[in-house]
Amino acid sequence: MLIHEVLDPEAYSKLVNSYTPEQRARVVAHHTTPDEAGKVFTKVAPKLAVYSHIVPPNVPDLVLHTRKTYSGPLEVGEDLMSIEIGERVEVRRPQH
C-alpha cells in the first residue's frame, strides 16, 4: 500500500485568492499533482494507492486526473476511513 498527498493545481488556484500568483505557484510546486502521483503509483505498483492530505479537499476530478497515468487500485482517503492490511487490503468507510 502507498499513501500519498496530492494537490489539484486548477482547483487550488480557483479557491485561493489571498495569495499572490508567486505564492500560489510555490504552494503548487511543493505538492504532487494527480498526474505526478499517478506516475509514482505506476512505478511502485502498490496493492492499493491511497490519497491523503488532499488540497483542496473534495476535488471532483481527482481520480479522473490520476487515471491519465495510473490504472491500478486507488482510494481517496476520508476522515475515519480505515484500511486493514493482510493478505488482502480492505477499505472501510464510515457510515454516514
A tleap script that builds the chain and sets N, CA, C and O, in Angstrom:
source leaprc.protein.ff14SB
mol = sequence {
  NMET LEU ILE HIE GLU VAL LEU ASP PRO GLU
  ALA TYR SER LYS LEU VAL ASN SER TYR THR
  PRO GLU GLN ARG ALA ARG VAL VAL ALA HIE
  HIE THR THR PRO ASP GLU ALA GLY LYS VAL
  PHE THR LYS VAL ALA PRO LYS LEU ALA VAL
  TYR SER HIE ILE VAL PRO PRO ASN VAL PRO
  ASP LEU VAL LEU HIE THR ARG LYS THR TYR
  SER GLY PRO LEU GLU VAL GLY GLU ASP LEU
  MET SER ILE GLU ILE GLY GLU ARG VAL GLU
  VAL ARG ARG PRO GLN CHIE
}
set mol.1.N position { 0.851 -1.166 0.000 }
set mol.1.CA position { 0.000 0.000 0.000 }
set mol.1.C position { 0.899 1.232 0.000 }
set mol.1.O position { 1.964 1.243 0.617 }
set mol.2.N position { 0.451 2.261 -0.700 }
set mol.2.CA position { 1.179 3.528 -0.740 }
set mol.2.C position { 0.193 4.657 -0.467 }
set mol.2.O position { -0.808 4.804 -1.168 }
set mol.3.N position { 0.483 5.442 0.545 }
set mol.3.CA position { -0.343 6.610 0.888 }
set mol.3.C position { 0.410 7.840 0.419 }
set mol.3.O position { 1.597 7.999 0.708 }
set mol.4.N position { -0.281 8.712 -0.305 }
set mol.4.CA position { 0.389 9.857 -0.923 }
set mol.4.C position { -0.475 11.109 -0.806 }
set mol.4.O position { -1.704 11.033 -0.816 }
set mol.5.N position { 0.179 12.252 -0.696 }
set mol.5.CA position { -0.519 13.543 -0.707 }
set mol.5.C position { -0.728 13.970 -2.155 }
set mol.5.O position { -0.079 13.454 -3.066 }
set mol.6.N position { -1.651 14.930 -2.359 }
set mol.6.CA position { -1.928 15.392 -3.722 }
set mol.6.C position { -2.530 16.794 -3.680 }
set mol.6.O position { -3.249 17.152 -2.747 }
set mol.7.N position { -2.221 17.574 -4.705 }
set mol.7.CA position { -2.798 18.906 -4.865 }
set mol.7.C position { -3.249 19.051 -6.310 }
set mol.7.O position { -2.478 18.801 -7.236 }
set mol.8.N position { -4.494 19.454 -6.501 }
set mol.8.CA position { -5.004 19.728 -7.842 }
set mol.8.C position { -4.766 21.210 -8.136 }
set mol.8.O position { -5.438 22.060 -7.552 }
set mol.9.N position { -3.828 21.539 -9.026 }
set mol.9.CA position { -3.470 22.944 -9.265 }
set mol.9.C position { -4.636 23.802 -9.741 }
set mol.9.O position { -4.770 24.946 -9.306 }
set mol.10.N position { -5.478 23.279 -10.620 }
set mol.10.CA position { -6.609 24.080 -11.123 }
set mol.10.C position { -7.590 24.409 -10.011 }
set mol.10.O position { -7.981 25.565 -9.848 }
set mol.11.N position { -7.992 23.397 -9.243 }
set mol.11.CA position { -8.949 23.617 -8.155 }
set mol.11.C position { -8.358 24.527 -7.085 }
set mol.11.O position { -9.056 25.381 -6.537 }
set mol.12.N position { -7.082 24.346 -6.788 }
set mol.12.CA position { -6.414 25.166 -5.779 }
set mol.12.C position { -6.384 26.629 -6.213 }
set mol.12.O position { -6.695 27.518 -5.420 }
set mol.13.N position { -6.014 26.880 -7.453 }
set mol.13.CA position { -5.913 28.255 -7.951 }
set mol.13.C position { -7.265 28.965 -7.952 }
set mol.13.O position { -7.326 30.178 -7.750 }
set mol.14.N position { -8.336 28.228 -8.174 }
set mol.14.CA position { -9.681 28.828 -8.163 }
set mol.14.C position { -10.127 29.204 -6.760 }
set mol.14.O position { -10.891 30.154 -6.586 }
set mol.15.N position { -9.655 28.467 -5.751 }
set mol.15.CA position { -10.112 28.695 -4.377 }
set mol.15.C position { -9.286 29.709 -3.599 }
set mol.15.O position { -9.807 30.368 -2.699 }
set mol.16.N position { -8.016 29.843 -3.928 }
set mol.16.CA position { -7.117 30.675 -3.129 }
set mol.16.C position { -6.870 31.999 -3.841 }
set mol.16.O position { -6.131 32.062 -4.824 }
set mol.17.N position { -7.498 33.052 -3.332 }
set mol.17.CA position { -7.343 34.377 -3.919 }
set mol.17.C position { -6.498 35.309 -3.054 }
set mol.17.O position { -6.112 36.392 -3.494 }
set mol.18.N position { -6.215 34.888 -1.837 }
set mol.18.CA position { -5.491 35.773 -0.924 }
set mol.18.C position { -3.974 35.732 -1.143 }
set mol.18.O position { -3.259 36.592 -0.628 }
set mol.19.N position { -3.476 34.750 -1.893 }
set mol.19.CA position { -2.054 34.673 -2.188 }
set mol.19.C position { -1.742 35.342 -3.518 }
set mol.19.O position { -2.592 35.430 -4.404 }
set mol.20.N position { -0.518 35.807 -3.638 }
set mol.20.CA position { -0.066 36.330 -4.930 }
set mol.20.C position { 0.140 35.143 -5.875 }
set mol.20.O position { 0.247 34.006 -5.417 }
set mol.21.N position { 0.198 35.388 -7.175 }
set mol.21.CA position { 0.471 34.280 -8.102 }
set mol.21.C position { 1.776 33.534 -7.771 }
set mol.21.O position { 1.859 32.317 -7.935 }
set mol.22.N position { 2.772 34.262 -7.311 }
set mol.22.CA position { 4.040 33.634 -6.950 }
set mol.22.C position { 3.874 32.722 -5.737 }
set mol.22.O position { 4.434 31.626 -5.704 }
set mol.23.N position { 3.108 33.168 -4.741 }
set mol.23.CA position { 2.869 32.345 -3.556 }
set mol.23.C position { 2.089 31.081 -3.930 }
set mol.23.O position { 2.408 29.993 -3.452 }
set mol.24.N position { 1.072 31.221 -4.778 }
set mol.24.CA position { 0.305 30.050 -5.219 }
set mol.24.C position { 1.212 29.070 -5.963 }
set mol.24.O position { 1.121 27.861 -5.753 }
set mol.25.N position { 2.080 29.581 -6.822 }
set mol.25.CA position { 2.996 28.727 -7.583 }
set mol.25.C position { 3.933 27.969 -6.645 }
set mol.25.O position { 4.243 26.803 -6.892 }
set mol.26.N position { 4.388 28.616 -5.571 }
set mol.26.CA position { 5.266 27.943 -4.609 }
set mol.26.C position { 4.530 26.811 -3.891 }
set mol.26.O position { 5.092 25.737 -3.675 }
set mol.27.N position { 3.280 27.056 -3.525 }
set mol.27.CA position { 2.490 26.012 -2.857 }
set mol.27.C position { 2.292 24.829 -3.806 }
set mol.27.O position { 2.476 23.678 -3.409 }
set mol.28.N position { 1.919 25.105 -5.050 }
set mol.28.CA position { 1.715 24.041 -6.038 }
set mol.28.C position { 3.005 23.256 -6.249 }
set mol.28.O position { 2.976 22.027 -6.320 }
set mol.29.N position { 4.117 23.940 -6.349 }
set mol.29.CA position { 5.401 23.286 -6.583 }
set mol.29.C position { 5.834 22.406 -5.405 }
set mol.29.O position { 6.636 21.488 -5.572 }
set mol.30.N position { 5.301 22.692 -4.221 }
set mol.30.CA position { 5.658 21.951 -3.007 }
set mol.30.C position { 4.868 20.643 -2.882 }
set mol.30.O position { 5.177 19.816 -2.024 }
set mol.31.N position { 3.870 20.453 -3.717 }
set mol.31.CA position { 2.996 19.274 -3.646 }
set mol.31.C position { 3.086 18.458 -4.928 }
set mol.31.O position { 3.778 18.836 -5.873 }
set mol.32.N position { 2.382 17.344 -4.943 }
set mol.32.CA position { 2.346 16.442 -6.080 }
set mol.32.C position { 1.006 16.586 -6.789 }
set mol.32.O position { -0.043 16.567 -6.146 }
set mol.33.N position { 1.037 16.728 -8.106 }
set mol.33.CA position { -0.209 16.807 -8.872 }
set mol.33.C position { -0.766 15.395 -9.055 }
set mol.33.O position { -0.036 14.421 -8.871 }
set mol.34.N position { -2.045 15.267 -9.413 }
set mol.34.CA position { -2.607 13.934 -9.654 }
set mol.34.C position { -1.855 13.162 -10.741 }
set mol.34.O position { -1.645 11.957 -10.601 }
set mol.35.N position { -1.447 13.834 -11.819 }
set mol.35.CA position { -0.683 13.166 -12.875 }
set mol.35.C position { 0.648 12.636 -12.338 }
set mol.35.O position { 1.032 11.504 -12.630 }
set mol.36.N position { 1.350 13.461 -11.550 }
set mol.36.CA position { 2.634 13.045 -10.976 }
set mol.36.C position { 2.448 11.882 -10.000 }
set mol.36.O position { 3.224 10.926 -10.011 }
set mol.37.N position { 1.421 11.968 -9.164 }
set mol.37.CA position { 1.158 10.884 -8.215 }
set mol.37.C position { 0.846 9.596 -8.962 }
set mol.37.O position { 1.293 8.522 -8.558 }
set mol.38.N position { 0.084 9.690 -10.047 }
set mol.38.CA position { -0.220 8.514 -10.855 }
set mol.38.C position { 1.033 7.855 -11.394 }
set mol.38.O position { 1.117 6.629 -11.450 }
set mol.39.N position { 2.006 8.657 -11.789 }
set mol.39.CA position { 3.279 8.105 -12.275 }
set mol.39.C position { 4.023 7.380 -11.159 }
set mol.39.O position { 4.622 6.329 -11.388 }
set mol.40.N position { 3.984 7.937 -9.958 }
set mol.40.CA position { 4.614 7.279 -8.808 }
set mol.40.C position { 3.905 5.952 -8.534 }
set mol.40.O position { 4.558 4.925 -8.348 }
set mol.41.N position { 2.574 5.972 -8.509 }
set mol.41.CA position { 1.809 4.750 -8.268 }
set mol.41.C position { 2.121 3.693 -9.329 }
set mol.41.O position { 2.278 2.516 -9.002 }
set mol.42.N position { 2.209 4.098 -10.579 }
set mol.42.CA position { 2.510 3.158 -11.657 }
set mol.42.C position { 3.890 2.523 -11.460 }
set mol.42.O position { 4.064 1.320 -11.655 }
set mol.43.N position { 4.848 3.335 -11.078 }
set mol.43.CA position { 6.215 2.832 -10.883 }
set mol.43.C position { 6.288 1.867 -9.695 }
set mol.43.O position { 6.965 0.841 -9.769 }
set mol.44.N position { 5.597 2.191 -8.611 }
set mol.44.CA position { 5.648 1.384 -7.391 }
set mol.44.C position { 4.731 0.161 -7.484 }
set mol.44.O position { 5.056 -0.900 -6.951 }
set mol.45.N position { 3.589 0.307 -8.160 }
set mol.45.CA position { 2.593 -0.767 -8.308 }
set mol.45.C position { 2.127 -1.324 -6.960 }
set mol.45.O position { 2.259 -2.522 -6.708 }
set mol.46.N position { 1.583 -0.464 -6.092 }
set mol.46.CA position { 1.133 -0.952 -4.783 }
set mol.46.C position { -0.142 -1.792 -4.908 }
set mol.46.O position { -0.858 -1.714 -5.907 }
set mol.47.N position { -0.412 -2.600 -3.869 }
set mol.47.CA position { -1.693 -3.328 -3.826 }
set mol.47.C position { -2.843 -2.319 -3.808 }
set mol.47.O position { -3.917 -2.571 -4.354 }
set mol.48.N position { -2.593 -1.171 -3.167 }
set mol.48.CA position { -3.594 -0.104 -3.097 }
set mol.48.C position { -2.875 1.227 -2.973 }
set mol.48.O position { -1.963 1.376 -2.160 }
set mol.49.N position { -3.284 2.192 -3.779 }
set mol.49.CA position { -2.808 3.571 -3.662 }
set mol.49.C position { -3.908 4.365 -2.965 }
set mol.49.O position { -5.089 4.219 -3.282 }
set mol.50.N position { -3.510 5.204 -2.017 }
set mol.50.CA position { -4.481 5.973 -1.246 }
set mol.50.C position { -4.035 7.429 -1.204 }
set mol.50.O position { -2.870 7.730 -0.945 }
set mol.51.N position { -4.978 8.322 -1.462 }
set mol.51.CA position { -4.694 9.744 -1.303 }
set mol.51.C position { -5.060 10.186 0.102 }
set mol.51.O position { -6.127 9.854 0.618 }
set mol.52.N position { -4.160 10.936 0.708 }
set mol.52.CA position { -4.391 11.589 1.978 }
set mol.52.C position { -3.774 12.979 1.851 }
set mol.52.O position { -2.935 13.195 0.977 }
set mol.53.N position { -4.163 13.904 2.682 }
set mol.53.CA position { -3.732 15.303 2.562 }
set mol.53.C position { -4.034 15.780 1.150 }
set mol.53.O position { -3.134 15.983 0.335 }
set mol.54.N position { -5.317 15.952 0.885 }
set mol.54.CA position { -5.818 16.328 -0.433 }
set mol.54.C position { -6.076 17.833 -0.435 }
set mol.54.O position { -6.839 18.339 0.388 }
set mol.55.N position { -5.437 18.543 -1.363 }
set mol.55.CA position { -5.543 20.002 -1.429 }
set mol.55.C position { -6.079 20.397 -2.792 }
set mol.55.O position { -5.501 20.016 -3.810 }
set mol.56.N position { -7.160 21.144 -2.838 }
set mol.56.CA position { -8.111 21.353 -1.760 }
set mol.56.C position { -8.936 20.089 -1.542 }
set mol.56.O position { -8.989 19.219 -2.412 }
set mol.57.N position { -9.578 19.991 -0.378 }
set mol.57.CA position { -10.410 18.811 -0.136 }
set mol.57.C position { -11.576 18.775 -1.132 }
set mol.57.O position { -11.977 19.812 -1.661 }
set mol.58.N position { -12.100 17.611 -1.377 }
set mol.58.CA position { -13.281 17.443 -2.246 }
set mol.58.C position { -13.045 17.875 -3.692 }
set mol.58.O position { -13.916 18.495 -4.301 }
set mol.59.N position { -11.884 17.555 -4.241 }
set mol.59.CA position { -11.608 17.845 -5.646 }
set mol.59.C position { -12.421 16.866 -6.496 }
set mol.59.O position { -12.230 15.655 -6.386 }
set mol.60.N position { -13.320 17.366 -7.337 }
set mol.60.CA position { -14.211 16.455 -8.066 }
set mol.60.C position { -13.523 15.581 -9.113 }
set mol.60.O position { -13.963 14.451 -9.326 }
set mol.61.N position { -12.483 16.042 -9.766 }
set mol.61.CA position { -11.856 15.293 -10.847 }
set mol.61.C position { -10.536 14.637 -10.450 }
set mol.61.O position { -9.741 14.277 -11.318 }
set mol.62.N position { -10.297 14.481 -9.168 }
set mol.62.CA position { -9.028 13.956 -8.686 }
set mol.62.C position { -8.719 12.571 -9.262 }
set mol.62.O position { -7.627 12.348 -9.786 }
set mol.63.N position { -9.659 11.659 -9.170 }
set mol.63.CA position { -9.437 10.301 -9.683 }
set mol.63.C position { -9.318 10.332 -11.203 }
set mol.63.O position { -8.470 9.645 -11.772 }
set mol.64.N position { -10.149 11.114 -11.857 }
set mol.64.CA position { -10.099 11.221 -13.318 }
set mol.64.C position { -8.716 11.687 -13.783 }
set mol.64.O position { -8.160 11.131 -14.730 }
set mol.65.N position { -8.163 12.704 -13.120 }
set mol.65.CA position { -6.828 13.199 -13.471 }
set mol.65.C position { -5.756 12.139 -13.194 }
set mol.65.O position { -4.810 11.996 -13.968 }
set mol.66.N position { -5.902 11.409 -12.108 }
set mol.66.CA position { -4.929 10.368 -11.765 }
set mol.66.C position { -4.957 9.236 -12.784 }
set mol.66.O position { -3.919 8.657 -13.102 }
set mol.67.N position { -6.129 8.924 -13.289 }
set mol.67.CA position { -6.280 7.818 -14.243 }
set mol.67.C position { -5.562 8.077 -15.569 }
set mol.67.O position { -5.406 7.158 -16.373 }
set mol.68.N position { -5.131 9.297 -15.802 }
set mol.68.CA position { -4.341 9.581 -17.006 }
set mol.68.C position { -3.000 8.853 -16.959 }
set mol.68.O position { -2.428 8.532 -18.001 }
set mol.69.N position { -2.498 8.592 -15.745 }
set mol.69.CA position { -1.172 7.987 -15.605 }
set mol.69.C position { -1.159 6.748 -14.723 }
set mol.69.O position { -0.099 6.152 -14.533 }
set mol.70.N position { -2.309 6.337 -14.175 }
set mol.70.CA position { -2.354 5.179 -13.277 }
set mol.70.C position { -3.691 4.470 -13.412 }
set mol.70.O position { -4.749 5.097 -13.343 }
set mol.71.N position { -3.635 3.154 -13.604 }
set mol.71.CA position { -4.876 2.398 -13.785 }
set mol.71.C position { -5.130 1.379 -12.673 }
set mol.71.O position { -6.098 0.622 -12.743 }
set mol.72.N position { -4.279 1.349 -11.654 }
set mol.72.CA position { -4.416 0.366 -10.579 }
set mol.72.C position { -5.414 0.769 -9.515 }
set mol.72.O position { -6.119 1.769 -9.655 }
set mol.73.N position { -5.470 -0.026 -8.434 }
set mol.73.CA position { -6.410 0.250 -7.340 }
set mol.73.C position { -6.090 1.575 -6.644 }
set mol.73.O position { -4.941 1.850 -6.298 }
set mol.74.N position { -7.130 2.387 -6.449 }
set mol.74.CA position { -6.960 3.741 -5.907 }
set mol.74.C position { -8.133 4.097 -5.017 }
set mol.74.O position { -9.286 3.860 -5.376 }
set mol.75.N position { -7.845 4.658 -3.869 }
set mol.75.CA position { -8.868 5.156 -2.945 }
set mol.75.C position { -8.530 6.590 -2.577 }
set mol.75.O position { -7.361 6.963 -2.484 }
set mol.76.N position { -9.558 7.381 -2.371 }
set mol.76.CA position { -9.401 8.748 -1.878 }
set mol.76.C position { -9.755 8.709 -0.400 }
set mol.76.O position { -10.885 8.398 -0.024 }
set mol.77.N position { -8.772 9.027 0.430 }
set mol.77.CA position { -8.970 8.962 1.871 }
set mol.77.C position { -10.007 9.947 2.366 }
set mol.77.O position { -10.226 11.003 1.774 }
set mol.78.N position { -10.640 9.576 3.465 }
set mol.78.CA position { -11.587 10.466 4.125 }
set mol.78.C position { -11.496 10.237 5.629 }
set mol.78.O position { -11.009 9.197 6.073 }
set mol.79.N position { -11.958 11.191 6.402 }
set mol.79.CA position { -11.904 11.079 7.852 }
set mol.79.C position { -12.589 9.803 8.318 }
set mol.79.O position { -13.656 9.439 7.823 }
set mol.80.N position { -11.970 9.138 9.262 }
set mol.80.CA position { -12.453 7.915 9.909 }
set mol.80.C position { -12.464 6.685 9.002 }
set mol.80.O position { -12.991 5.643 9.391 }
set mol.81.N position { -11.899 6.786 7.818 }
set mol.81.CA position { -11.754 5.623 6.952 }
set mol.81.C position { -10.675 4.730 7.558 }
set mol.81.O position { -9.681 5.227 8.088 }
set mol.82.N position { -10.864 3.423 7.480 }
set mol.82.CA position { -9.834 2.509 7.976 }
set mol.82.C position { -9.448 1.540 6.864 }
set mol.82.O position { -10.245 1.217 5.983 }
set mol.83.N position { -8.210 1.092 6.932 }
set mol.83.CA position { -7.680 0.163 5.942 }
set mol.83.C position { -7.044 -0.988 6.695 }
set mol.83.O position { -6.132 -0.791 7.497 }
set mol.84.N position { -7.530 -2.192 6.432 }
set mol.84.CA position { -6.969 -3.387 7.046 }
set mol.84.C position { -6.038 -4.038 6.025 }
set mol.84.O position { -6.443 -4.348 4.904 }
set mol.85.N position { -4.794 -4.237 6.430 }
set mol.85.CA position { -3.788 -4.790 5.530 }
set mol.85.C position { -3.415 -6.191 6.003 }
set mol.85.O position { -2.968 -6.389 7.133 }
set mol.86.N position { -3.604 -7.130 5.132 }
set mol.86.CA position { -3.245 -8.526 5.395 }
set mol.86.C position { -2.959 -9.155 4.046 }
set mol.86.O position { -2.345 -8.529 3.182 }
set mol.87.N position { -3.402 -10.391 3.860 }
set mol.87.CA position { -3.269 -10.979 2.526 }
set mol.87.C position { -4.068 -10.170 1.516 }
set mol.87.O position { -3.701 -10.054 0.347 }
set mol.88.N position { -5.161 -9.622 1.999 }
set mol.88.CA position { -5.974 -8.712 1.185 }
set mol.88.C position { -5.950 -7.345 1.852 }
set mol.88.O position { -5.653 -7.219 3.040 }
set mol.89.N position { -6.264 -6.341 1.075 }
set mol.89.CA position { -6.381 -4.988 1.612 }
set mol.89.C position { -7.860 -4.629 1.594 }
set mol.89.O position { -8.492 -4.631 0.538 }
set mol.90.N position { -8.413 -4.319 2.771 }
set mol.90.CA position { -9.833 -3.993 2.883 }
set mol.90.C position { -10.003 -2.560 3.369 }
set mol.90.O position { -9.405 -2.144 4.361 }
set mol.91.N position { -10.830 -1.820 2.649 }
set mol.91.CA position { -11.107 -0.432 2.999 }
set mol.91.C position { -12.492 -0.361 3.600 }
set mol.91.O position { -13.455 -0.896 3.052 }
set mol.92.N position { -12.578 0.313 4.744 }
set mol.92.CA position { -13.880 0.527 5.397 }
set mol.92.C position { -14.101 2.022 5.532 }
set mol.92.O position { -13.287 2.748 6.102 }
set mol.93.N position { -15.213 2.450 4.997 }
set mol.93.CA position { -15.565 3.869 5.077 }
set mol.93.C position { -16.575 4.054 6.217 }
set mol.93.O position { -17.353 3.149 6.520 }
set mol.94.N position { -16.553 5.229 6.838 }
set mol.94.CA position { -17.501 5.467 7.939 }
set mol.94.C position { -18.943 5.470 7.438 }
set mol.94.O position { -19.223 5.841 6.298 }
set mol.95.N position { -19.835 5.052 8.305 }
set mol.95.CA position { -21.262 5.116 7.988 }
set mol.95.C position { -21.719 6.566 8.093 }
set mol.95.O position { -21.495 7.219 9.112 }
set mol.96.N position { -22.350 7.062 7.054 }
set mol.96.CA position { -22.804 8.465 7.079 }
set mol.96.C position { -24.265 8.556 7.421 }
set mol.96.O position { -24.816 9.655 7.486 }
savepdb mol mol.pdb
quit
